[in-house]
């Protein structure tokens, strides 16, 4: 763990997968998932509108409709002062000024945010960014087959091509190099790259995410005979890798026996 001073508060938080409990990691990931897909500030509000507009431009009315539904969710969160990014930060906080923070419910995480209410949001998001990078780097180092997302590389390839298109326009001396048809096409590709997912209802992303986590916990507890929810992130995904490899070997054995 790491101890940092934020806005005059002494905050102790998890920053490594060998200490971070898997239940906290799940809660942290869930808040990041909602923040990415819905958001809870005016920047997210504007992003949902722009994505819906771009989907309509490409003729994809179904995805545009999903973005508008997520826009409704975003407005609800904004109206109720629920900051999803700060909730993900709160999920990693172990103590604030010596007060232990163990309640991972929505209400418990909001109380952590209230304890840090006078801290500039920029300070917390900056700290979250630093810790998130360390956790992501560790996960990709230890479990590359689980956390190495090829789609991220494809996204950055489009981003690179857009930057090159703008630079090419500058070299050619165009008046508005960032507004050419090619740049606009690549901009649309970036904005609409990820498929919008629905977050409302019993089949929404949040509910599905929780169910999948519970199912995985049950499988691991049954296969390795441990209480999976008491594991750290490192232990949890080590167990997951072990069970997955054992299943592969069993499948190979069955094929050889046939």
Secondary structure per residue as TSV (DSSP state, phi and psi in degrees):
chain	resnum	aa	ss	phi	psi
A	1	X	-	360.0	164.6
A	2	X	E	-128.1	144.2
A	3	X	E	-112.5	124.0
A	4	X	E	-128.0	156.8
A	5	X	E	-105.1	118.8
A	6	X	E	-125.9	116.2
A	7	X	T	56.2	34.2
A	8	X	T	86.6	-5.7
A	9	X	E	-97.6	141.4
A	10	X	E	-91.2	111.2
A	11	X	E	-114.9	125.4
A	12	X	E	-105.8	126.0
A	13	X	E	-142.3	156.8
A	14	X	-	-76.6	136.8
A	15	X	-	-140.6	10.3
A	16	X	-	-140.2	144.3
A	17	X	T	-72.8	-15.6
A	18	X	T	-82.3	-8.4
A	19	X	T	-117.5	-29.5
A	20	X	S	-66.7	118.6
A	21	X	B	-64.3	143.9
A	22	X	H	-63.2	-33.0
A	23	X	H	-67.7	-34.4
A	24	X	H	-70.0	-40.9
A	25	X	H	-61.5	-41.2
A	26	X	H	-62.0	-43.7
A	27	X	H	-66.2	-39.1
A	28	X	H	-62.4	-47.2
A	29	X	H	-64.4	-39.3
A	30	X	H	-62.5	-43.0
A	31	X	H	-66.4	-38.8
A	32	X	H	-64.8	-37.0
A	33	X	H	-62.2	-46.0
A	34	X	H	-67.0	-39.2
A	35	X	H	-62.9	-40.1
A	36	X	H	-72.3	-37.7
A	37	X	H	-91.0	-23.6
A	38	X	T	-124.5	-57.6
A	39	X	-	81.3	165.2
A	40	X	S	-145.2	27.8
A	41	X	S	-139.6	178.9
A	42	X	H	-67.3	-28.2
A	43	X	H	-64.9	-41.7
A	44	X	H	-67.9	-38.5
A	45	X	H	-57.5	-47.5
A	46	X	H	-66.1	-37.9
A	47	X	H	-64.1	-41.8
A	48	X	H	-62.5	-42.6
A	49	X	H	-63.8	-44.9
A	50	X	H	-66.0	-39.7
A	51	X	H	-65.1	-41.9
A	52	X	H	-61.3	-41.9
A	53	X	H	-62.9	-43.8
A	54	X	H	-66.4	-37.4
A	55	X	H	-65.6	-37.0
A	56	X	H	-66.6	-38.1
A	57	X	H	-60.4	-38.8
A	58	X	T	-84.0	-1.6
A	59	X	T	84.7	9.4
A	60	X	-	-93.9	82.4
A	61	X	H	-69.7	-28.6
A	62	X	H	-65.0	-46.8
A	63	X	H	-68.2	-34.7
A	64	X	H	-62.1	-40.4
A	65	X	H	-63.6	-38.4
A	66	X	H	-65.2	-39.6
A	67	X	H	-65.0	-37.7
A	68	X	H	-67.0	-35.8
A	69	X	H	-65.7	-40.6
A	70	X	H	-67.5	-31.7
A	71	X	H	-61.3	-40.5
A	72	X	H	-60.9	-43.3
A	73	X	H	-62.6	-41.0
A	74	X	H	-62.2	-43.7
A	75	X	H	-62.0	-39.5
A	76	X	H	-61.3	-44.4
A	77	X	H	-65.7	-40.9
A	78	X	H	-62.7	-45.5
A	79	X	H	-62.3	-31.2
A	80	X	T	-97.9	11.8
A	81	X	T	55.5	39.4
A	82	X	-	-98.8	112.6
A	83	X	-	-100.3	104.6
A	84	X	H	-65.0	-33.9
A	85	X	H	-67.1	-40.1
A	86	X	H	-70.8	-29.4
A	87	X	H	-66.0	-36.6
A	88	X	H	-67.0	-36.9
A	89	X	H	-63.4	-46.1
A	90	X	H	-61.9	-31.3
A	91	X	H	-65.1	-22.3
A	92	X	T	-93.9	-7.1
A	93	X	E	-83.0	125.3
A	94	X	E	-94.4	-38.8
A	95	X	E	-147.0	149.2
A	96	X	E	-129.4	114.0
A	97	X	T	53.4	40.5
A	98	X	T	85.6	-9.2
A	99	X	E	-86.2	119.9
A	100	X	E	-71.9	135.8
A	101	X	-	-116.0	99.8
A	102	X	-	-113.7	-14.4
A	103	X	-	-79.5	113.0
A	104	X	-	-99.8	10.0
A	105	X	S	-71.2	166.7
A	106	X	H	-55.1	-42.8
A	107	X	H	-65.9	-40.8
A	108	X	H	-63.9	-41.8
A	109	X	H	-69.0	-35.1
A	110	X	H	-64.8	-34.8
A	111	X	H	-65.3	-37.5
A	112	X	H	-62.1	-43.8
A	113	X	H	-62.6	-37.0
A	114	X	H	-66.4	-35.5
A	115	X	H	-63.9	-26.3
A	116	X	T	-110.6	22.2
A	117	X	T	-59.6	-30.8
A	118	X	T	-88.6	-1.7
A	119	X	S	-80.4	132.1
A	120	X	-	-55.2	134.4
A	121	X	H	-56.8	-35.9
A	122	X	H	-59.5	-35.4
A	123	X	H	-67.0	-41.7
A	124	X	H	-70.7	-42.4
A	125	X	H	-66.9	-33.5
A	126	X	H	-65.6	-43.0
A	127	X	H	-66.8	-39.7
A	128	X	H	-60.7	-42.6
A	129	X	H	-61.0	-41.6
A	130	X	H	-66.0	-45.2
A	131	X	H	-68.5	-41.2
A	132	X	H	-59.5	-41.9
A	133	X	H	-62.6	-41.1
A	134	X	H	-65.7	-43.4
A	135	X	H	-64.7	-45.2
A	136	X	H	-61.4	-42.8
A	137	X	H	-62.5	-42.2
A	138	X	H	-64.5	-42.2
A	139	X	H	-64.5	-41.6
A	140	X	H	-69.8	-30.5
A	141	X	H	-72.4	-46.6
A	142	X	H	-83.8	-33.5
A	143	X	-	-133.2	64.2
A	144	X	H	-62.6	-30.7
A	145	X	H	-73.4	-20.7
A	146	X	H	-94.1	-38.0
A	147	X	H	-114.0	6.7
A	148	X	-	-90.4	97.8
A	149	X	-	-90.9	110.8
A	150	X	H	-65.6	-26.9
A	151	X	H	-65.1	-29.2
A	152	X	H	-64.3	-41.1
A	153	X	H	-63.8	-39.2
A	154	X	H	-65.3	-40.6
A	155	X	H	-60.6	-46.0
A	156	X	H	-69.2	-24.3
A	157	X	H	-67.8	-41.1
A	158	X	H	-64.5	-41.5
A	159	X	H	-61.0	-40.7
A	160	X	H	-63.9	-43.9
A	161	X	H	-65.3	-34.1
A	162	X	H	-66.9	-43.3
A	163	X	H	-61.7	-40.7
A	164	X	H	-66.5	-35.6
A	165	X	H	-65.9	-39.4
A	166	X	H	-66.7	-45.1
A	167	X	H	-62.0	-38.5
A	168	X	H	-62.1	-39.5
A	169	X	H	-66.2	-36.9
A	170	X	H	-64.9	-42.9
A	171	X	H	-62.5	-37.6
A	172	X	T	-76.7	-6.9
A	173	X	T	79.6	25.6
A	174	X	-	-69.1	146.0
A	175	X	T	-65.1	-41.2
A	176	X	T	-129.2	76.2
A	177	X	G	-63.1	-20.8
A	178	X	G	-90.7	5.7
A	179	X	G	-124.9	22.5
A	180	X	S	-76.1	165.3
A	181	X	H	-61.7	-39.5
A	182	X	H	-66.9	-42.4
A	183	X	H	-64.1	-41.6
A	184	X	H	-64.5	-38.5
A	185	X	H	-63.4	-44.2
A	186	X	H	-69.8	-32.7
A	187	X	H	-63.4	-44.2
A	188	X	H	-61.9	-41.2
A	189	X	H	-61.4	-38.2
A	190	X	H	-69.1	-47.9
A	191	X	H	-65.8	-35.4
A	192	X	T	-100.6	13.0
A	193	X	S	-59.7	-49.8
A	194	X	S	-86.8	138.3
A	195	X	-	-74.7	126.9
A	196	X	-	-66.6	136.7
A	197	X	-	-112.4	148.5
A	198	X	-	-83.2	135.6
A	199	X	-	-108.6	-3.5
A	200	X	S	-101.8	158.9
A	201	X	S	86.3	173.0
A	202	X	T	-71.3	-18.2
A	203	X	T	-103.7	12.8
A	204	X	S	-68.3	165.9
A	205	X	H	-60.7	-43.2
A	206	X	H	-60.2	-48.1
A	207	X	H	-64.2	-44.6
A	208	X	H	-62.6	-41.0
A	209	X	H	-61.1	-43.8
A	210	X	H	-66.1	-42.3
A	211	X	H	-64.0	-42.7
A	212	X	H	-63.1	-38.7
A	213	X	H	-64.9	-44.6
A	214	X	H	-63.2	-40.8
A	215	X	H	-62.4	-43.3
A	216	X	H	-65.4	-39.4
A	217	X	H	-61.5	-41.3
A	218	X	H	-64.2	-43.6
A	219	X	H	-63.0	-46.8
A	220	X	H	-65.5	-40.6
A	221	X	H	-61.9	-38.0
A	222	X	H	-72.2	-38.2
A	223	X	H	-82.1	-36.7
A	224	X	H	-112.7	2.8
A	225	X	-	57.8	47.0
A	226	X	S	-134.9	161.8
A	227	X	-	-81.2	98.1
A	228	X	G	-60.4	-29.5
A	229	X	G	-75.1	-8.9
A	230	X	G	-95.1	2.8
A	231	X	S	-86.3	158.1
A	232	X	B	-80.9	171.1
A	233	X	H	-60.1	-43.1
A	234	X	H	-61.5	-46.9
A	235	X	H	-64.8	-40.6
A	236	X	H	-62.2	-49.5
A	237	X	H	-78.1	-21.5
A	238	X	H	-64.9	-43.9
A	239	X	H	-64.4	-40.3
A	240	X	H	-61.1	-45.3
A	241	X	H	-62.3	-40.2
A	242	X	H	-63.4	-47.5
A	243	X	H	-65.5	-40.6
A	244	X	H	-65.5	-42.1
A	245	X	H	-67.6	-38.3
A	246	X	H	-64.3	-37.3
A	247	X	H	-66.6	-38.7
A	248	X	H	-63.9	-44.5
A	249	X	H	-64.5	-38.2
A	250	X	H	-65.4	-39.6
A	251	X	H	-65.2	-40.5
A	252	X	H	-64.0	-40.3
A	253	X	H	-63.4	-39.7
A	254	X	H	-64.9	-39.6
A	255	X	H	-66.3	-38.6
A	256	X	H	-68.0	-30.9
A	257	X	H	-75.2	-22.0
A	258	X	-	-73.8	360.0
